[in-house]
Amino acid sequence: QVQLEESGGGLVQAGGSLRLSCVVSGRTFSDYAVGWFRQAPGKDREYVAAIDWNGSNTYYTDSVKGRFTMSRDNAKNTVYLQMNSLKPEDTAVYYCSATAFSLARLINGGSPDDSWGQGTQVTVSS
């Protein structure tokens, strides 16, 4: 297991941008694929984006394609989620999760058996 800590959330107006960070510690970072997820009030947690072990491949849910970009810096044990053209419907608590198993595990919604951060609040005002 690894430990994850998100940061970078906040309040932004519609159309604005935020960059979330997720620092991963405890094991060899490059052994883990990482995903971003979000949970809005009253809704289930949903998958947002995922990145493979060396950052060569990224995947996004349809609602954020073209607006969000996920990246990783293995030298800093950090993944990022650059969020542009934010919409009120992007308002949620954003979580990162790391898995040593498969990207599909992340893209399919993540697993409670993997490591999760505590989340960071993103609020987009209209």
N, C-alpha and C positions, 0 to 999 in steps of 0.2 A: 504494500500500500504506500501511496504517497500522500503528501499534504498539499492542498491547493488554497490559494488566497486570491480572491478577486478584488479589483479596485477600479476606479475610474467612472463609476456611475454618478448620476446627478440629475439636475433639472435643466431641461433645454427646450427651446421653442421648436415647434414643427419646422422642418427644413434644416435644422441645425445638425451638428455632429458631436459625437463623443467617441473616445477610444477606451475600451475596457482592456485591462491587463489581468492575467492570471499567472501567478508565480507558483511553480511546482517544486517541491522539495522532498527529500527523503530517499529517492532512488535515482537511477540513471534516467534523466529526463528523456533522452532520445529513444528509450525503450517503450515510450508511451505515445499513443495517439490521444488527441485531446479534442473535446467537443464543447461547444457553448449551447446552453439551454436557457429557456426563460419560462417564467410562470407569472401570468397576470392574475389579479384578484378574481377569485371565483372560477378560475379555469385550470385545466390540467397543465402540467409542465410539458413544454414542447421543445423539440430539437430545433436548433437554429443553424449551426455550422459545425464542421469537423475538419481536422487536419491530420495528415498522416505523420509518421515518425520523423521524417526529415523535412517536412514542409513542401514536398513536391506536389502533393495533391490536396485540394480543398473541395469541400462539398457544402452546399447551402440549401436550406429549405426555400421553396419557391417565393415566399413572401418577402425575402430579403435579398434575393439575387439582384445584382447590379447596384445595390445600396451598401451592403456590408462586405467587408473583406477580412478574412482571418489569416493570420500569419504567426510564425513562431521564430524565436531566437534561441537556439539550443545552447548558445554560450551563456545566455542569461537565464536559462530555465524558465522562459516566459512565453506565453502565447498572448496574442492581441486580437481584439475584435474592433476594427474601425467601422463605425456606424455613421453613415452619411444620409442625408435626406430623410431624417427621422420623422416618423408619423406618430400621432397619438396612440395608435394601436400597437406601437412598439413598447409602450409602457409596461414594465414588468420587472420582477427581480431576475437578474441574469446570473446563471451559475456556470462554472466550468467543471468538467469531469475528465478524468484520465483513465485510460484502459491500456493494459498490456496485451489485450486479446485481439480485437479486430475493429476496424472502422465501422463495419456493419453494426456492431454492438452500440456504437454511439448514434449512428444514423437512424437506428431503429428505436431510439428514445432513451438510450443509456440504461445502465444497470445499477441497482442498489448495492451490488457487490463490488462496484468500482469506487474510486475515491471521488469525493465531491467537495467543492468549496462551500462557504457560507452564503455566498450570493452578494450582489451589489444592486442597489435600486436604480433603475432608469425611469425617469418620468418625462414624458414629452407633452408639453402643453400646446393647445390649439390656438 
